[in-house]
Amino acid sequence: MNKIKKIYVNKSDEPTLIAEKIIDTDAGEIVLNIPKFSKIADSLANFHLIKREAEALDKKVIIESVDDKVIELCGISGIEAVNPFFVKSRRQFSDIVIQKSSGSSSKKEKAAKQVSDLEEDRISSKRPLDYARGKQKRRLAFPRLPFKKGLVWAAIGVAIISLSVIVIKILPRAEVSIITKKINWEYKDVVKADKVLAASDIVSARIPGQLFSQIKNMSFTFPATGRKEVAKKAGGIITVYNAYSSDPQPLVARTRFETPDGKIFRIVKELIVPGAKVINGQITPSSINAEVIADQAGPSYNIGPIEKYTIPGFRGSSKYKAFYGSSANAMAGGFIGEAAYPLDSDIKKAKTEAAKKLEDSIKASLGSQVPQGFKILEGASEFGITKQNVIEEVDANGNFSVFVEGGLNILAFREKDLENMLIEKAKKEIGKNIEARSFELAYTGAAKPNFKSGQMTFSIIFKSVLFPAIDQRALVQQVMGKTESDLKTLIFSLPDIESAQISLWPFWVKTVPGRESRIKILVD
């Protein structure tokens, strides 16, 4: 008897690896055990390769597998195959007699003979088969349905469950579409906004208002277009020291201070130099800053910092050395020649532009502070200048400056307050519980504010389309569980109903569901 050897194929084995195992084995007949979902079952060409290699080596190959796809591909490629679940017990299997005269046994008989010989070979090698036999018998005791038929039954089961879910979760449903009578209402009159009101007054058509205010100052520079001959004196700041006594020392305006090279600067205003501190007979000088101006015009007085100025008026006295000055910064501004200066037209234009720039700046700043939802009407703001100074002295770039201070007041109101007041006014006049589905609001003319009292009047045109208000949630509670006829009676008994359409679904449903989620009421 030819030697038979079983080769166990892994699911991930490549066809070339399986072919190498066939080549390497010395058995004449080989049983390839291919598990379910093996990679080799991906292509029919893999089985043609196995058959070609076996025939080239003059070896016989039988495929053993529980995978219907593998069995099917073996049949197509001409390789004998057997499903071990359909093989009888070993004793019965070994009693099968092969008919030699016919020369052509059926594939099932050949496969049974191959497995019988393999079983005998495994017994002679003392390989334990008890567990495998027991497992095989247990499986044979409970025959399984073919794989495809099982899938069909599973699909039917899923469909039945899905249909049940649809019936339970979605069916039945009730839908009621109601069209109510429309009411056109218009208001064309004056409304007043008042900052002292806490709530709207529908009788007098008044709503709460709010006053927003801000004060701000700024400096702006403008070019000077005039030209003239000028003689300017240099100026700066000096520090005056008292190292004489603890008594304060007054100095009159235009008191002279002299540089080491003889240049004279005079203080602009009178001042009092505080007394020095005397501790244990030691004097600690006191000091005070003073503005000075050169005695003569011209750039020669544009000098750098000076360590010590003397006071010529104290020359010849003991105070001469004890009272002195120093400058940490340079003196500047001394000039003789042609220079720019602002014409009257420059100053007039600069004042106007400075005021406009300040107003725009405050409007932007204050406007960003007005909460969202507030309405600012045309004419509802007031801007005023409280201070304006022109500094005609030009800088190094030929510009003069304008200092301006002003304030802005804005009266505004919440537009939602206006809309709600008008709707409540309509309810009072119509005498019904209504709701506005659409409206148009237009402001006519400029507002008339009184910033002192915080009140403002303005004219409007309000056009609205109103509908009777229906409590849809309460209506849902009322219709639950009603029959179709009772539902119609209830719906058409509602006031101000123009028309209604009732739908119960599916067609066999005759009662409104008892759950809110399955009832839909639309009101138009």
Residue pairs with C-beta under 8 A, 6 or more apart in sequence:
1 117
2 27
2 28
2 29
2 60
2 117
3 26
3 27
3 28
3 29
3 121
4 27
4 28
4 29
4 30
4 31
4 114
4 117
4 118
4 121
5 25
5 26
5 27
5 29
5 30
5 31
5 121
6 30
6 31
6 32
6 33
6 64
6 118
6 122
7 18
7 21
7 22
7 25
7 30
7 31
7 32
7 33
8 33
9 18
9 32
9 33
9 34
9 35
9 38
9 40
10 35
10 38
11 35
11 37
11 38
11 39
12 38
12 39
13 38
13 39
13 40
14 39
15 40
15 45
15 46
15 49
15 50
16 49
18 32
18 40
18 50
19 49
19 50
19 53
22 30
22 32
22 50
22 53
22 54
22 57
22 59
22 61
23 53
23 57
27 59
28 58
28 59
28 60
29 59
29 60
29 61
29 62
29 114
29 117
30 54
30 59
30 60
30 61
30 62
31 61
31 62
31 63
31 64
31 114
31 115
31 118
32 50
32 61
32 62
32 63
32 64
33 64
33 65
34 40
34 41
34 63
34 64
34 65
34 67
34 70
35 65
35 66
35 67
36 65
36 66
36 67
36 70
37 67
38 67
38 70
40 46
40 47
40 70
41 67
41 69
41 70
41 73
44 73
44 76
44 77
47 63
47 73
47 74
47 76
47 77
47 79
48 77
50 61
50 77
50 79
51 61
51 77
51 78
51 79
54 60
54 61
61 79
61 80
62 79
62 80
62 81
62 82
62 110
62 111
62 114
63 70
63 71
63 74
63 79
63 80
63 81
63 82
64 81
64 82
64 83
64 84
64 115
65 71
65 74
65 81
65 83
66 83
66 84
66 85
68 146
68 147
68 148
70 81
71 81
71 83
74 80
74 81
75 81
80 107
80 110
80 111
80 114
81 107
81 111
82 108
82 111
82 112
82 114
82 115
84 115
84 136
85 136
85 139
85 140
85 144
87 93
87 111
87 112
87 115
87 136
88 112
89 133
89 136
89 137
90 116
90 119
90 133
93 112
93 115
93 116
93 119
94 116
94 119
94 120
96 109
96 112
96 113
96 116
98 105
98 109
98 113
99 105
105 113
119 129
122 129
123 129
144 150
145 153
171 505
171 506
171 509
172 504
172 505
172 506
172 509
172 513
172 518
173 504
173 505
173 509
173 513
173 518
173 519
173 520
174 479
174 487
174 502
174 503
174 504
174 505
174 509
174 512
174 513
174 518
174 519
174 520
175 502
175 503
175 505
175 519
175 520
175 521
175 522
176 479
176 487
176 491
176 500
176 501
176 502
176 503
176 519
176 520
176 521
176 522
177 500
177 501
177 503
177 522
177 524
178 470
178 491
178 494
178 497
178 499
178 500
178 521
178 522
178 523
178 524
179 497
179 498
179 499
179 500
179 524
180 467
180 468
180 470
180 496
180 497
180 498
180 523
180 524
181 467
181 468
181 496
181 497
181 498
182 465
182 466
182 467
183 430
183 434
183 465
183 466
183 467
184 463
184 464
184 465
184 466
185 426
185 429
185 430
185 463
185 464
185 466
186 461
186 462
186 463
186 464
187 422
187 425
187 426
187 460
187 461
187 462
188 460
188 461
188 462
189 205
189 459
189 460
190 205
190 457
190 458
190 459
190 460
191 205
191 206
191 207
191 418
191 421
191 457
191 458
191 459
191 460
192 204
192 205
192 206
192 207
192 455
192 456
192 457
193 206
193 207
193 208
193 209
193 411
193 412
193 413
193 455
193 456
193 457
193 458
194 206
194 207
194 208
194 209
194 454
194 455
194 456
195 208
195 209
195 210
195 211
195 411
195 454
195 455
196 454
197 206
197 207
197 208
197 209
198 208
199 208
200 206
200 207
200 208
200 417
200 420
200 421
200 424
201 207
201 421
202 421
202 424
202 425
202 428
205 421
205 425
207 413
207 414
207 417
207 418
207 421
208 413
208 414
208 417
209 411
209 412
209 413
209 454
209 455
209 456
210 374
210 411
210 412
210 413
211 409
211 410
211 411
211 451
211 454
212 366
212 369
212 370
212 409
212 410
212 411
212 412
213 366
213 407
213 408
213 409
213 410
214 362
214 365
214 366
214 369
214 407
214 408
215 386
215 405
215 406
215 407
216 358
216 361
216 362
216 365
216 405
216 406
216 407
217 358
217 387
217 403
217 404
217 405
217 406
218 354
218 357
218 358
218 361
218 403
218 404
218 405
219 401
219 402
219 403
219 404
220 350
220 353
220 354
220 357
220 401
220 402
220 404
221 395
221 399
221 400
221 401
221 402
222 342
222 346
222 349
222 350
222 353
222 354
222 399
222 400
222 401
222 402
223 340
223 346
223 398
223 399
224 340
224 341
224 342
224 343
224 346
224 392
224 394
224 398
224 399
224 400
225 340
225 342
225 343
225 345
225 346
226 340
226 341
226 342
226 343
226 346
227 338
227 339
227 340
227 341
228 338
228 339
228 341
229 337
229 338
229 339
230 335
230 336
230 337
230 338
230 339
230 341
231 297
231 298
231 335
231 336
232 297
232 333
232 334
232 335
232 336
232 339
233 293
233 294
233 295
233 296
233 297
233 298
233 301
233 333
233 334
234 293
234 294
234 298
234 299
234 301
234 302
234 303
234 331
234 332
234 333
234 334
235 265
235 291
235 292
235 293
235 294
235 331
235 332
235 333
236 265
236 291
236 292
236 327
236 329
236 330
236 331
236 332
237 289
237 290
237 291
237 292
237 327
237 329
238 257
238 265
238 267
238 289
238 290
238 292
238 306
238 309
238 325
238 326
238 327
239 287
239 288
239 289
239 290
239 325
239 326
239 327
239 328
240 251
240 257
240 267
240 271
240 273
240 287
240 288
240 289
240 290
240 323
240 324
240 325
241 273
241 285
241 286
241 287
241 323
241 324
241 325
241 326
242 248
242 249
242 273
242 274
242 275
242 276
242 285
242 286
242 287
242 322
242 323
243 276
243 283
243 285
243 322
243 323
243 324
244 276
244 283
244 318
244 319
244 322
244 323
245 275
245 276
245 278
245 283
245 322
246 275
246 276
246 277
246 278
247 275
248 272
248 273
248 274
248 275
249 272
249 273
249 275
249 319
249 323
250 270
250 271
250 272
250 273
251 267
251 270
251 271
251 272
251 273
251 290
251 311
252 270
253 266
253 267
253 268
253 269
253 270
254 266
254 267
254 268
255 266
255 267
255 270
255 311
255 313
256 264
256 265
256 266
256 295
256 311
256 312
256 313
257 264
257 265
257 266
257 267
257 292
257 309
257 310
257 311
257 325
258 264
258 265
258 309
258 310
258 311
258 312
259 265
259 303
259 306
259 309
260 306
260 308
263 294
263 295
263 300
263 301
263 303
264 294
264 295
264 296
264 312
265 292
265 293
265 294
265 295
265 301
265 309
265 331
266 292
266 293
266 295
267 290
267 291
267 292
268 290
268 291
268 292
268 293
269 290
269 291
271 288
271 290
272 288
273 286
273 287
273 288
273 323
274 286
274 287
274 288
275 286
276 283
276 284
276 285
276 286
277 283
277 284
277 286
278 284
290 325
292 331
294 301
294 331
294 334
295 301
297 334
297 335
297 336
298 334
298 335
298 336
299 334
299 335
299 336
300 334
301 331
301 334
302 330
302 331
302 332
302 333
302 334
303 330
303 331
304 330
305 326
305 327
305 328
305 329
305 330
306 326
306 327
307 326
308 324
308 325
308 326
309 324
309 325
309 326
309 327
310 320
310 324
311 319
311 320
311 323
311 324
311 325
314 320
314 323
339 394
340 394
340 398
341 392
341 394
341 400
342 350
342 390
342 392
342 394
342 400
346 400
347 390
347 392
347 400
350 390
350 400
350 402
351 388
351 390
351 402
351 404
354 388
354 402
354 404
355 385
355 388
355 404
355 406
358 385
358 404
358 405
358 406
359 383
359 406
359 408
362 383
362 406
362 407
362 408
363 381
363 383
363 408
366 408
366 410
367 376
367 410
370 376
370 410
370 412
373 414
373 415
373 416
374 412
374 413
374 414
374 415
375 412
375 413
375 414
375 415
375 418
376 410
376 412
377 412
377 443
377 446
377 447
377 456
377 458
378 443
378 446
378 447
379 446
379 447
379 448
379 449
380 410
380 411
380 412
380 447
380 449
380 456
380 458
381 408
381 409
381 410
381 411
381 449
382 408
382 409
382 410
382 449
382 451
383 406
383 407
383 408
383 409
384 406
384 407
385 404
385 405
385 406
386 405
386 406
386 407
387 403
387 404
387 405
387 406
388 402
388 403
388 404
388 405
389 402
389 403
389 404
390 400
390 401
390 402
390 403
391 400
391 401
391 402
391 403
392 400
393 400
394 400
395 401
409 451
411 447
411 449
411 451
411 454
411 455
411 456
413 456
415 441
418 441
418 460
419 439
419 441
422 439
422 462
422 464
423 434
423 435
423 436
423 464
423 466
426 434
426 436
426 464
426 466
427 433
427 434
430 466
432 468
432 496
433 468
433 469
434 466
434 467
434 468
434 469
435 466
435 467
435 469
436 464
436 465
436 466
436 467
437 465
437 466
437 467
438 464
438 465
439 462
439 463
439 464
439 465
440 461
440 462
440 463
440 464
441 460
441 461
441 462
442 460
442 461
442 462
443 458
443 459
443 460
444 459
444 460
444 461
445 458
445 459
446 458
447 456
447 457
447 458
448 456
448 457
448 458
449 455
449 456
450 456
467 523
468 495
468 496
470 494
470 523
472 521
472 523
475 521
476 516
476 519
476 521
477 516
478 490
479 487
479 490
479 491
479 512
479 519
479 521
480 512
480 513
480 514
480 515
480 516
480 519
481 511
481 512
481 513
481 514
482 490
482 511
482 512
483 510
483 511
483 512
484 502
484 504
484 510
484 511
484 512
487 502
487 512
488 502
491 497
491 500
491 502
492 500
504 510
504 511
504 512
512 519
513 519
